[in-house]
């Protein structure tokens, strides 16, 4: 029971991390000091997708699931199991990746725009 709970909590934290990668730049508009946390999250998130780095959250969930007597995640990982094919069709994966990258770019541009206006004393209306 405890390992099943740990697996579920780990999956929840993983969902929060993925959501933060997507929208964390917009969060930094309100709390500017969090931009470095977002940069690190994006770097990690993209490196797991682009270079196939192992995610420790996936490893923890798999370990917990096995200890609870459940099947582990497929070798394709967390996103492929819980998000692709569930929140959007598998055929739209490339489009979703481009849209996520665009959202991050827009959020960072907006952050830079706000920061430059604060730095030079110009109010944003």
HELIX and SHEET records of a PDB file:
HELIX    1   1 UNK A    2  UNK A   30  1                                  29    
HELIX    2   2 UNK A   32  UNK A   34  5                                   3    
HELIX    3   3 UNK A   35  UNK A   50  1                                  16    
HELIX    4   4 UNK A   56  UNK A   67  1                                  12    
HELIX    5   5 UNK A   78  UNK A   82  1                                   5    
HELIX    6   6 UNK A   90  UNK A   92  5                                   3    
HELIX    7   7 UNK A   93  UNK A  119  1                                  27    
END                                                                             
